[in-house]
């Protein structure tokens, strides 16, 4: 079945989270290097990735957001000449991380091809509205999509089927005529499937969990053409 609309997750689907962190870590090292006893962007990136955990954070973290957790880890575990204000580190990430976002290979091209083929295209992403929109803008996706639904704006998180249904409604497409592509087996694939969509798993970032029914999978965004543009 050729869909009328296609929705994508953002982190580790259209944007490569760890590559983005590595790029931002170099900016962080430049901006704070004079305040550190040792400046190694690779070490900074590794610490950020550890606490970021693909955008999902650490399960037992006492902090309300991944951004706060990462800032705390940077403040405590890097060798500072004097301990920085954590709010300053949070503000720095909020201000500069989107500009260092790196797209998943082929993301811009595949969005363009889907739109040219007449499909309605959108994004569904857990996270704050402002950060989701700024990330999409910095990557140039905002010019190629019909809607972006953040969990903050929707008032619910993936895998709640209602957030997928909301995004399909904003596309003007019935859920059974809409496909969804995402990297997380539960939040993306199982959630979209429960909403009545044809769900595709972008493999390579998470293991498929035991007890979750198998779903169609792709290893790269380039594989979408053969499935969708038939």
N, C-alpha and C positions, 0 to 999 in steps of 0.2 A: 504494500500500500504506500503510495506517495503521499506524504503528509501535506497539510496546508500551512502548518507552522512548526517551528523547531525552537526549543528553548535550551539554553546552555547554563551550566554552573559557571562560576567565575574562576575562583582559585583552583589551580591544578586541572583546569579544563580549558579555559581561554587564556589564563595567565599562569605562568610557571612560578609557583610560590618561592621555591628555594633559589632559583636564579634571580628573582626579584630581591630577595633578602641579600644575596651576595653583592648585587649592585648597590643596594642601599648601604650595606656595611662599609663599602669604600667611601661613600659620602660621609658616613658617621666618623670614620677614622680621620678624614680630612678636617672635619669641623671640630672634633674634640681632641685631636692629636696632641695639641699643646698642653692638655690637662692630664694626659696619661703618661705613666712611666714607660710603658711599652705600647707601641702601636703596630698591630698586625691585623689587617682587615680580614684575613682568613680565620683567625681566632675569634674575632668579633662576630663574623658571619656564623661560625659553628655554634657559638653560644646562643645567638638569636634563633637559629634553626632548631636547636635543642628545645628551647622553651616555646617556640612558635608551634612546633609539631604539625606542620602542614596547614596552619591556620586554626587548628583545633585546640591548641594549648595543652597543658599538662592536667591530667584528670584531678589530681589532688591540689591544684594551685589554690592559694587563699585569695587570689586577686580576681576582681570582677571581669576583667578583660585580658585578652592575650597581650595587648599593648602594655598594660600595667605590669603584667608578669615579666615581660621581656625587659622593661625599664628597670625593674627591681633587680633582675639578674645582672644586667649590665652595671648597675651601680655597685653591687656587692662583689662581683667576681672579676671585674677588670681592675687593673692596678692604677688607681687614680692618685694624683698628687694631693687632691682634696676631694672628698666624696661629693658628687654633684647632686643637685636637686632632682629628684625623680620626675617631678612634674615637667622639668625642662627636657628630660629625655623623652617623655611621652609626647610633648608638644613637637619636638624635633621629628619624631617618627610620623606623627599625624601630618606634619607640614610637607615632609620630603619623600616618604615612602612611595606614594602613588607615582611620582615622577620617575622613580627607578623601577617601576614594574616592567617585567619582561613578558612578552606574549608567548603563549605556547606555539611551537612551530606550526606555521600554516594557519593560525587563528584568523588573522585579518582576511586572508584569501578565502577561507572557507565561509566566513560570514558574508563576504561579497558575493560568492557564487550562489549561496542559498538565497540571498535577496534578489539577485539577478534572475534566478529561476522562478521567482514569484512567491517564495515562501515568506511568511511573516516570521521575524526572528526576534528573540528576546533573551533576557538573562534573569535567572533566579538565584539569589545568593544570600546566605546567612551573613548578617553583619549590619553595621550602622549604615544608614542611608547615605550620609555625606561621604564616607570612605568608599562605599561601593560605586557611587556615581563619579567620584574623582578618579578612581582607578580606571573605570571605563573610559572617562574622558581622556586621560593621559595616554591610554593605549589606542585612542581613536575609534573605539567601539561605539561610542555614543552616536556617531553618524550612521551607523549600520544596523541599529536595532530599533524596534518599535516600542519596546518597553523594558524596564529594568525594575524588578520587584525585589527589594531587600526585606529581610525578616523584620527589621525595625519598622519599616513602613507598613508591612502587612500585619504586624502584631502577632506573628507566629513564625516558628522556625521550621525549616526542612528537618525531618521528613513528613511533617503534617501535610496530608494531601490537599488541604485547603489553599496552601500557598501556591501550589502548582495550578490548581483550578483558577485562582485569582489571576495568575500570569496568563493563562490561556484565554481567559475572558478579556483581559486587556489587549491581547493580540487579535481578539475577535474570531477565535478558532475554538471549536469544540474539543474537549480533552481527548476524545478518541481519534481526532484528526491531527493531534499534536505529538511530536516526538520530544524526548528530553535526553540530553547528553551530560553525563557527570562522572566524576571520578570516585565518589564515595558509594559503596554498595548499598548502604542503608539510607543515608540522608538524601542521596540523589536518586539512585535507581529504584530501590524499594518504594520510596515516597512517591515518585512520579508514576510508577506502575499502579500503586494504590489509588492514584487520582484518575486512572483510566488511560494513561498515556503509554505509548510505545517507548520503553526506556532502554537506553544504550549505556553500557558501562565503558568508560575510558580507563583501561587497565594501566597498571604500572605504578600507582601511588598507594594503593591499599590492597591487602589480601581479601579475597572473597571469603566471608565468614561462613562457618558451619551453620546449617539450619536455615540459610537464606536461599530461596529458590534461584537456580541459575537463570541468568538473563543474557541476551545478546551482548557481545563485547567487541570493542575496537581497540587497537593498540596505538592509533594516531588519528588526528582529526582528518587527515587526508583520505582515510578509508570511508568517510561519510559520503563522498561523491558517488561511489558505486552503489551505496544503499539508498540514497535519497534521490539523486538526479538520474532516474532511470526512465 
